[in-house]
Amino acid sequence: MSLSLCMTSWRRRRPKAKYVIWLRIDQKSSLKSIYHAGFEAIIVEPTRDHDALVTDVETVNRIVEQRGEELLCVMTTTSCFAPRSPDNIEAISAICAAHDVPHLVNNAYGLQSEETIRKIAAAHECGRVDAVVQSLDKNFQVPVGGALIAGFKQSHIQSIAQAYPGRASSVPSRDLVLTFLYQGQLAFLEPFQKQKQMFLKMRRKLTSFAENVGECVYDVPENEISLAMTLSTIPPTKQTLFGSVLFSRGITGARVVQSSQSKTTIEGCEFVNFGSHTAEQHGGYLNIACSIGMADHELEELFTRLTSSYAKFIRQLAKEDDRRGGSSGRRVPMNESFDMEND
Ligand SMILES: *Cc1c(COP(=O)(O)O)cnc(C)c1O
């Protein structure tokens, strides 16, 4: 809604605008925000750079040159699931500045990454950043339902605030202020520092787990929040089941992403392989994220459960294979035989 509000407030300044360039991120909210504001998305898929999915800067540049005033803005995203990389906001802000097109940054949970903050500041230095929107709950440990719109000029923020129809609920601001007062400066800053250490620890642990089981962790150097590990040892048809097993074991932060040719329609836009940030096919992977507020014991517990669930799953797979190859020929589907109770 805050992204929508920014776009709505820019409408009058750009009377010919019909489109928003949207760098594909498979999270429905930001796409919906464009249609909610009454614009249409021009979708730019990321390109592959080694393991990472990165911003297709050239395509954005070409579209900006072609469309000019027909564009309301370019929307970039700085926080996302690996192997998608945070967008190259420095390059995009330079393009936006050169062609006088607004640049809206969806910084959903990016405030917790020092690297992201540095990049936002650099993007402002080398070009144009009109507004940066972040969720309150994802960055400040308050309940879901508020967002913070930030900018480099107070007048920009004021004109966005003036576009708000109504008085708005003061609950999100109140919760944020109460949380700040409760924490104080040190306790407020400490979790950000902690997240940084925890992420490095998580990456080390996931890398060693991956090595032990014959998988590997995608190398996405700029993503300092989310990690992805290949799932080549689990057949594609069983990967979703593995995801649900993890979920049922209380590993709610892990998500299995399977590749598929199927299409998903959101706001009339068709996406191949929705969830993967790209139509490009892959072998399936597991995502885990290290967000602010995660404690050491939670990280330990995550890996204890992940390790045992994975081992058990692989054993069950092998058992199923044996049975299928056995003389009875009776095939026991894994989802029936998989015992999720005793662990
Ligand atoms: C969470 C998220 C949103 C939506 O934020 P809300 O606070 O739920 O409105 C948008 N984009 C991305 C990338 C997100 O992660």
Ligand as a Chemical Component Dictionary entry (heavy atoms), coordinates in Angstrom:
data_LIG
# 
_chem_comp.id                   LIG 
_chem_comp.type                 NON-POLYMER 
_chem_comp.pdbx_formal_charge   0 
_chem_comp.three_letter_code    LIG 
# 
loop_
_chem_comp_atom.comp_id 
_chem_comp_atom.atom_id 
_chem_comp_atom.alt_atom_id 
_chem_comp_atom.type_symbol 
_chem_comp_atom.charge 
_chem_comp_atom.model_Cartn_x 
_chem_comp_atom.model_Cartn_y 
_chem_comp_atom.model_Cartn_z 
_chem_comp_atom.pdbx_ordinal 
LIG C1 C1 C 0 7.128 -8.473 2.531  1  
LIG C2 C2 C 0 7.368 -7.939 1.186  2  
LIG C3 C3 C 0 6.471 -7.022 0.608  3  
LIG C4 C4 C 0 5.202 -6.582 1.312  4  
LIG O1 O1 O 0 5.410 -5.984 2.555  5  
LIG P1 P1 P 0 4.200 -5.848 3.605  6  
LIG O2 O2 O 0 4.857 -5.229 4.792  7  
LIG O3 O3 O 0 3.687 -7.202 3.843  8  
LIG O4 O4 O 0 3.196 -4.970 2.964  9  
LIG C5 C5 C 0 6.771 -6.537 -0.642 10 
LIG N1 N1 N 0 7.880 -6.927 -1.306 11 
LIG C6 C6 C 0 8.758 -7.783 -0.794 12 
LIG C7 C7 C 0 9.978 -8.154 -1.557 13 
LIG C8 C8 C 0 8.537 -8.327 0.478  14 
LIG O5 O5 O 0 9.405 -9.196 1.000  15 
# 
loop_
_chem_comp_bond.comp_id 
_chem_comp_bond.atom_id_1 
_chem_comp_bond.atom_id_2 
_chem_comp_bond.value_order 
_chem_comp_bond.pdbx_ordinal 
LIG C1 C2 SING 1  
LIG C2 C3 SING 2  
LIG C2 C8 DOUB 3  
LIG C3 C4 SING 4  
LIG C3 C5 DOUB 5  
LIG C4 O1 SING 6  
LIG O1 P1 SING 7  
LIG P1 O2 DOUB 8  
LIG P1 O3 SING 9  
LIG P1 O4 SING 10 
LIG C5 N1 SING 11 
LIG N1 C6 DOUB 12 
LIG C6 C7 SING 13 
LIG C6 C8 SING 14 
LIG C8 O5 SING 15 
# 
